[in-house]
Amino acid sequence: MLLFAAVAVQAQGVALKNFEDSASYAIGRDIFYNMTQQWQRQNLPINTEVAVQAMMDCAKGSDKWDNAMAQQLLTRFQQEVERRQKEAVQLTIDAGKKYLDSIRNNKSVRTTESGLSYRCIREGNGKRPSLNKDVKGGKPDKVKVHYTGTLSNGKVFDSSVQRGQPITFALDRVIPGWTEGLQLMDEGSKYMLYIPYNLAYGEHAAGDIPGGSTLTFEVELLEINPEK
């Protein structure tokens, strides 16, 4: 009985007097989030008040445009958003290149043919992880690491150190810059890895990482093929 009890809530001037009203509110909420989250996830310039008004107009049968006009507007909006996103990605790529150029002026920083740059903070014991491609039936090594990842502006976007919990993964299950960089490291060593966007997540955003980002990681290789 409690699950179906009447709910008396005031929302935007509309009283929810019974179960049907409450369910109707839940349906409206579901429609709003399902229909708008795909736009909001892209951080698009959407006026949510106007979007809500459009839903109310449609419910009353008084929407301002027909389907053809609405689709035309959405297409133009999407094209404009894509243009802005490409510009933003290019700006991020350019900033990353400038950052890498400044890093590579340091004589202690080395750069591989792929474009990965790295600097040794502490040497390890000489044992290095491998993808084992030359071994018949060989599987990539697993590694246990501590790390802190930052953007080129110095913002920390992820850190196992801050969580106090190292992570373990197979060498072929991470971004190319990590796969290559970890094979340069001895067990017990600590390196700085400066990873250009094409060896990271490319032009695509990933969580708090904007598309086109150059990434910096302080990585400590704790153990190769750790016991379960």
KADA-V738537 format. One record per residue. N is the residue number from 1. RES is the residue in one small letter. PSI is psi in radians with two decimals (none if undefined). OMEGA is omega as a letter, one per 30 degrees, with the letter a starting at -180 (none if undefined). D_CENTER is the distance of its C-alpha to the mean C-alpha in Angstrom with 2 decimals. Layout:
# KADA-V738537
[[N	RES	PSI	OMEGA	D_CENTER] [N	RES	PSI	OMEGA	D_CENTER]]
This chain:
# KADA-V738537
[[1	m	-0.65	a	43.87] [2	l	-0.60	a	41.35] [3	l	-0.47	a	38.47] [4	f	0.35	l	40.27] [5	a	2.61	l	41.68] [6	a	2.52	a	41.77] [7	v	2.22	l	39.17] [8	a	1.63	a	40.36] [9	v	2.49	l	37.44] [10	q	2.13	a	37.52] [11	a	2.00	l	34.53] [12	q	0.70	l	34.91] [13	g	-0.02	a	38.65] [14	v	2.13	a	38.67] [15	a	2.34	l	40.18] [16	l	1.72	a	38.97] [17	k	-0.35	a	42.40] [18	n	-3.10	a	42.03] [19	f	-0.71	a	39.82] [20	e	-0.71	l	39.63] [21	d	-0.74	a	38.44] [22	s	-0.75	l	35.75] [23	a	-0.67	l	34.61] [24	s	-0.70	l	34.66] [25	y	-0.72	l	32.42] [26	a	-0.67	l	29.97] [27	i	-0.79	l	30.12] [28	g	-0.71	l	29.49] [29	r	-0.75	a	26.51] [30	d	-0.76	l	25.14] [31	i	-0.81	a	25.80] [32	f	-0.88	a	24.16] [33	y	-0.70	a	20.82] [34	n	-0.60	a	20.74] [35	m	-0.45	a	21.78] [36	t	-0.35	a	19.72] [37	q	-0.58	l	16.34] [38	q	-0.45	l	15.43] [39	w	-0.74	a	16.25] [40	q	-0.57	l	14.91] [41	r	-0.42	l	11.33] [42	q	0.14	a	11.54] [43	n	0.81	a	13.06] [44	l	2.69	a	16.31] [45	p	1.34	a	19.60] [46	i	2.31	l	21.21] [47	n	1.79	a	24.31] [48	t	-0.52	l	24.11] [49	e	-0.72	l	27.82] [50	v	-0.70	l	28.80] [51	a	-0.72	l	26.70] [52	v	-0.70	l	28.51] [53	q	-0.68	l	31.78] [54	a	-0.72	l	31.24] [55	m	-0.72	l	30.85] [56	m	-0.71	l	34.04] [57	d	-0.74	l	35.85] [58	c	-0.71	l	34.99] [59	a	-0.54	a	36.22] [60	k	-0.05	a	39.45] [61	g	0.43	a	39.81] [62	s	0.57	l	39.75] [63	d	2.65	a	36.53] [64	k	-0.47	a	36.92] [65	w	2.77	l	36.01] [66	d	3.09	a	36.58] [67	n	-0.67	a	33.94] [68	a	-0.79	a	34.49] [69	m	-0.74	l	33.98] [70	a	-0.73	a	30.89] [71	q	-0.65	l	29.33] [72	q	-0.75	l	30.34] [73	l	-0.75	l	28.66] [74	l	-0.68	l	25.39] [75	t	-0.79	l	25.51] [76	r	-0.70	l	26.24] [77	f	-0.78	a	23.49] [78	q	-0.71	l	20.87] [79	q	-0.71	l	22.34] [80	e	-0.70	l	22.23] [81	v	-0.75	l	18.59] [82	e	-0.66	l	17.75] [83	r	-0.79	l	20.06] [84	r	-0.70	a	18.43] [85	q	-0.70	l	14.92] [86	k	-0.71	l	16.58] [87	e	-0.75	a	18.36] [88	a	-0.73	l	15.38] [89	v	-0.75	a	13.69] [90	q	-0.69	l	17.14] [91	l	-0.70	l	17.63] [92	t	-0.72	l	14.51] [93	i	-0.80	a	15.86] [94	d	-0.73	l	19.30] [95	a	-0.67	l	18.37] [96	g	-0.67	l	16.82] [97	k	-0.75	l	20.08] [98	k	-0.71	l	22.20] [99	y	-0.79	a	20.49] [100	l	-0.67	l	21.10] [101	d	-0.71	l	24.63] [102	s	-0.66	l	25.37] [103	i	-0.70	a	24.14] [104	r	-0.16	l	26.27] [105	n	-0.31	l	29.33] [106	n	2.16	a	29.42] [107	k	-0.36	a	31.96] [108	s	-0.11	l	30.31] [109	v	2.27	l	27.14] [110	r	2.69	a	27.43] [111	t	2.30	l	25.66] [112	t	3.03	l	25.72] [113	e	-0.52	a	26.55] [114	s	-0.34	a	22.98] [115	g	-0.06	l	22.01] [116	l	2.28	l	20.51] [117	s	2.60	a	22.09] [118	y	2.76	l	22.91] [119	r	2.30	l	25.29] [120	c	2.22	l	27.11] [121	i	-0.71	a	27.44] [122	r	2.30	l	29.46] [123	e	2.70	l	31.03] [124	g	-2.56	a	31.20] [125	n	0.10	l	33.90] [126	g	-0.25	l	33.69] [127	k	2.21	a	32.11] [128	r	2.57	l	29.01] [129	p	2.78	a	26.67] [130	s	2.68	l	27.04] [131	l	-0.24	l	25.77] [132	n	0.67	a	29.48] [133	k	-0.47	a	29.67] [134	d	-0.04	a	33.33] [135	v	2.18	a	34.28] [136	k	2.13	a	35.58] [137	g	0.14	a	33.53] [138	g	2.55	l	31.43] [139	k	2.61	l	27.99] [140	p	2.48	l	25.23] [141	d	2.69	l	25.62] [142	k	2.61	a	23.46] [143	v	2.60	l	22.49] [144	k	2.13	a	22.09] [145	v	2.76	l	20.27] [146	h	2.52	a	19.41] [147	y	2.78	l	16.79] [148	t	2.19	a	15.25] [149	g	2.33	l	12.39] [150	t	2.70	l	12.72] [151	l	3.01	a	12.01] [152	s	-0.31	l	15.23] [153	n	0.06	l	16.26] [154	g	-0.06	a	16.45] [155	k	2.24	l	13.83] [156	v	2.19	l	12.80] [157	f	-0.27	l	9.18] [158	d	2.53	a	10.34] [159	s	2.02	l	13.95] [160	s	-0.46	l	16.12] [161	v	-0.80	l	19.02] [162	q	-0.59	l	18.35] [163	r	-0.33	a	18.07] [164	g	0.46	a	21.21] [165	q	1.88	l	20.22] [166	p	2.84	a	19.79] [167	i	2.71	l	18.00] [168	t	2.36	a	19.75] [169	f	2.79	l	18.62] [170	a	2.58	a	20.35] [171	l	-0.39	a	20.19] [172	d	0.23	a	19.16] [173	r	0.34	a	16.13] [174	v	3.12	a	13.68] [175	i	2.68	a	12.61] [176	p	-0.64	l	15.96] [177	g	-0.60	l	16.14] [178	w	-0.78	a	16.20] [179	t	-0.79	l	18.66] [180	e	-0.80	a	20.90] [181	g	-0.71	a	20.69] [182	l	-0.48	l	21.56] [183	q	-0.18	l	24.57] [184	l	-0.17	a	25.91] [185	m	2.46	l	25.92] [186	d	2.66	l	28.81] [187	e	2.26	a	28.53] [188	g	-0.08	a	28.66] [189	s	2.89	l	27.43] [190	k	2.22	a	24.80] [191	y	2.76	l	23.14] [192	m	2.20	l	20.95] [193	l	2.20	l	18.73] [194	y	1.84	a	17.87] [195	i	1.99	l	15.58] [196	p	2.77	a	15.70] [197	y	-0.60	a	12.94] [198	n	-0.25	l	14.92] [199	l	0.11	l	14.83] [200	a	-1.95	a	11.10] [201	y	0.25	l	8.60] [202	g	-2.49	a	11.28] [203	e	0.05	a	11.21] [204	h	2.47	l	8.19] [205	a	2.65	l	5.07] [206	a	1.75	a	1.84] [207	g	-2.11	l	2.00] [208	d	0.13	a	4.73] [209	i	1.99	l	4.79] [210	p	2.66	l	7.04] [211	g	2.44	l	8.45] [212	g	0.21	a	11.31] [213	s	2.36	l	10.51] [214	t	2.34	a	13.06] [215	l	2.52	l	12.19] [216	t	2.29	l	14.95] [217	f	2.28	l	15.49] [218	e	1.99	a	18.65] [219	v	2.29	l	19.32] [220	e	2.04	l	22.38] [221	l	1.77	a	23.56] [222	l	-0.71	a	25.44] [223	e	2.54	l	26.80] [224	i	2.31	a	27.02] [225	n	1.08	a	27.47] [226	p	2.66	l	27.82] [227	e	2.55	l	30.10] [228	k	none	none	28.63]]
